[in-house]
Amino acid sequence: MTLKELDLQNRVWGETPEGFRRSVQCALRRTQEEPPVKKLTIRTAALVMALIALAGVAFAAIVSNTADYFGTFYGEEWKTAALNGDIDSSKPSVQVGDLIYTMDDVIVTGITLDNEGMTVDDGMCSYILATGTIRPAENANVVVMPEDYLVSDPWNYNPYYNGREGIPAGTPTVLEKAAESGAVILCARATANGLVDAKGDVIPCDVGYTGIQQEDGSLVFSMEIQLMEPIPRQDAYTLSVYVANHEVSAADEHLMDTRQAQDWVFAIQPSSAGK
């Protein structure tokens, strides 16, 4: 008997709405205490190839805004689509524990992807791109690092994106930087739950995200939201983002019982990026 024949999902959930299933899945993600694993989009392979080509280039120099960020990794077609989208640059922020999460740009686009490539409908909201930063709060004695990172990796240079051959001589590791002041090491993440509708439910979507170490020891995060069904372009949207951090030991143990997390829900009012 195949997995399809078993129909495990319906046996577990029964005749329940899709929205209910997604809500339970979100709750499970928030309550499970397990080491973090990135959820990346289907274009991960293309992204990796772009990063290999960029090895040795200082990453902070190209993250000027969301359009540049995705244009660098996915190509000029993506940058053009982003610049033709609607952008919110209000830069909301939230503090979770000792870290400050700040959204930079949120861009609403009409991008859709299929086997033929990209198409763009400027009247629809179908694909959202965003970037932001994660930094220690003022006077917080912490060192922050992204997921899939080791405490033996550089404190302010990401070898997985820039190449290990470019690590400046004398660059301290995360562990060494923390030891300088007896700081706590925090692993941080920010990923989208999705857009929220008028009823408070997350609109069905697929998401992808990354976190990248920066020259000042902060993190830049990116996120993508691909709606299962496009919606008409709007003047305002409500966005839900999952933000979390937890301590990491000197032995690279992720101490999930120290995790602090919340769903950060806020309004955006994007306007034409070309204005």
Secondary structure, DSSP 4 states (H G I P E B T S, - for coil): --HHHHTHHHHHH-S--HHHHHHHHHHHHHH----------TTHHHHHHHHHHTTTS-GGGG-SSHHHHHHHHH-HHHHHHHHTSEEE----EEEETTEEEEEEEEEEE-EEEETTEEEE-TTEEEEEEEEEEEEEPTT--EEEE-TT--TTSBSS--HHHH-GGGPPTTPPBHHHHHHHHTPEEEEEEEEEEEEE-TTSPBPPEEEEEEEEE-TTS-EEEEEEEEEEEEEE--S-EEEEEEEEEEEE-TT--EEEEEEEEEEEEEEE--EETT-
